[in-house]
Amino acid sequence: MTQIPSAAPPGLVLTGACVSLAGKAVLHDLTLHLQEQRIGIIGRNGSGKSTLLRLLAGLIAPSTGRVQVEGVDPFRARREMLSHLGILFQNPDHQILFPTVEEELRFGLEQMGLPKAEAQAQVMALLARHGRSHWQGVSTATLSQGQRHWLCLQAVLLMQPRSILLDEPFAGLDLPTQARLTRALAALPQRLITITHDPGSLAGCDRVIWLEHGRVAADGPPEAVLPRFEAEMQRLGGLDADADLAG
């Protein structure tokens, strides 16, 4: 495995990062150093949040500029990223690849180079710790939405990444499932970067970044950023149209 350069700053670093998709500029000259333990990235639909998530995750490359995760280019070192960065997508069906729980949990470990027997042992130990040993051969298609979210989170945690990207983690979940997921996330030692349009889910963050039209509109502690965001959303909600995001 490639060693992280000693001079590399910790965390996720964007330097003049721009992204254009289908000829349209989506992210503009973003320079950010994400190193706090709990970071929220907020913005309304069309602000560039999802594109930023894909950029940080290495799913796309910047059109110009640079992205580094623990000193490594996430787009060029996808396998190495497994131990640096995990992703929990809003829709678990966009993340689950395999027909059984065991296969889904084992996949990331095998991608990291673990022998199948060792990966299998870790999966079984995980399921046993959570009282779910009987889930081993269960079809992922039979799991509830909350159970699929749990499965995706555990698959990420097995790889022990330093940071985890959360894409609207509470969308579509009922209140009991939201409460369980909130407790699980709060207990994690990893850096969590939550991407959302819901200011209520970011009050406990160390830092909040407000993205608007692919640019940083505000960046700071939640008590400084969120009231400004909410006031602007209230103002926009009083208008008769949302055409400002078109084009």
N, C-alpha and C positions, 0 to 999 in steps of 0.2 A: 504494500500500500504506500502511496506517495506521502511523504511527511509534510506537515504543514510548515511553511517557511517560518523561521523564528521571528521575523519582522512583521508577519501578517497580523493585522488587528483581529481580536476575537469577534465573534458574531458574524452578522451579515452586512456587507458593505456594497453600496451602489455608488458609482462614481460617474456622473454625467450620463446616466443610463437613459436612453430613448428607445421607444418601441413604436414601429409603424406596422400596421396590419392592413393588407389589401390596399396599400397606398395611402392610408389614413394614419396620421400621427395620433397615438393613443397615450403614450407616456412621454413626458417632456423633461429631459435634463434633470433626472432625479439623482441627488447626491445625499445619501443617508447612511448612517452607521447605526445599525440595530444591535444593541448589546444588552439592553435591560432585560430583566427576567419576564416581565409581563408587558407586552406591547400591543396596542390596539391600532388597527388601520381602518378608518371609517370614511364613508362616502356614500352618496346615493347611487342608484343604478346608473351605469354609464360613466362613472367617474374614473374608471381604470383600475379598480380594486382587483378584479379577477385577472386582468393582464399582469398586474404587479405580482400576484401570487404565483402565476405561471412562470414569471421571470425569476423570482427568488428560488423557485423549486427546480429551475433548470429545464423546464418543459419547453421554453423558448429561449432564444438568445437575444440580447439587446441588438437593436439596429446599429446603434453607436453607443460608446461608453463601455463600462465594465461592471460585472457583478462578481462578488467573491463571497463564499460561505466558508468560514474558518480558513481563509486564505486560498481556497480552491474554486475554480470556475465550475459552477454547478451544471452548466450545459455540456461541458467537455468531459466531465468526470462523473457521470451519472451513477456508476456503481459505487464509487467512493462516497458519494453523497448520502448513501443509505445510513452510514454511521454518523453523519453530521446533521441531516435534516429529514424530518418526516412530515407527511401531509395527511390531514384528515379532511376529506372533501365533504361538502354539504350533503351530497347525495351518495350514500354508501354504494349504491348500484354502479356508480362511476368508478369505484375503487376495487370492488370485489371481482376477482378474476377466476376463481376456482370453484368447483361444485361442492366441495366439502369444507367444513371448518378447519380440519387438520391441514389440508393442502393450502388453504389460504394463509394460515398462520405460519406454515413452514416455508413458504415461498421466499420471503425476504431474507430469512436466515441462510437459505441455500444460495441466494444471489450474492450474499456477502462471503461465500466460500466455505460455509460450514458443511461437513459431511452430512448426508441425509440422516444417519442414525443419531448424530448429535443434535441436529435441528429437531428431529422427532422427539428426543428426550426433553428438550426445552419446551416444546409445545405441550407435551403431556404434563410436565411440571406446572406450567402456567394454568392449564385447565383444572388441574387438581387443586391449586391454590384458591381458585375461584369457585370451587364446588361444581365444576362443569365438565368433569371427565367424560360424562355420557354424551357430550357434544362432539366428540372426536370425529365420528363419521357422519354427523348430521349434515343434511343438504343446506347450503347457505340460502337457497331459494325459499326454505320454509321458515327462516328467521323473521321476526318482526323488525320494524324499522329501528327501534331502540336496540335490539339484539345485534343487528347488522352494524350499527354505529359502534357498539361495544367491541365487536369482532375487529373492525377496522382499526380502532384505537389500540387494541392489544397487539395486532400485527405490527403496528408502528413501534410500540414500546418494546417489543422483543428485540428490535434492532438497536435499541438504546441510543437514539440520536440525541445530539446536544440541544437541538431546537426543533419545534414542531409548529407547522403552519396550520391554522384552523380556519376553514372556509365556512363562515356562517354556521358554527357548530350546533346551534340550537334550533335552526330552522326546521319546521315540520315535526318537531318532537312534542309529545304531550308534556304536561307539567311535571308528573312524577319522573319521567325520563330525563327532562331537563335538569331536575334537582339532582338526580344520580350522576349525570354527566358533569354538572358543575362541581360536585364534591370530588369526583375522580380527577378532573383537570386541576383543581386547586391544590391537590396533594402532590402533583408531579414536580420533580426537581428541574425538569427541562425548561428552557426558555420557550414561552408560548407567544406566538404572534397571531392574534385573532383579527381576521378580516370580516367586517360586518357593516351593515347600515343601521344597526340598532345601538344607540348610545347607552341604553340601560345595561348592556352586557359588558361595558368597558370601564365602569366606575372604579373598579379595583385595580386598574392597570397602573404601571409605573409611568407609562408614556403613551400618548395618543397622537396619531398622525392623521390629519384630515386631508383627504385627497379630493381634488375638484378639477375636472377637465384634464386629468392626467398630470396635475401639478400639486405640490404641497401647499395647501391653503393655510394650515396652522400645524404646529408641532410643539408639544409640551405636555405638562401634567394634565390629567383628565379634567380637573377643576378649572383649568384655563381654556381648554380646547372645546370640551363638550357643550358648555352653555352657548358658545359662539356658533357651533354647528347647529344646535337645536333652534336657536333664534333664526338662523338663515333658512333652515328647513320650514319653519313656521311662515317666514316671509314668502318663500317660494310656493308654499301650499295655499297662500292667499291669492296667487295669480291664477289667471284663467287658462294657462297653457304651460306645457313643459318643453317648448320647442327649443330652449337654449341648449339642450343636449343633442339635438339633431345635427346631421351633417358630418 
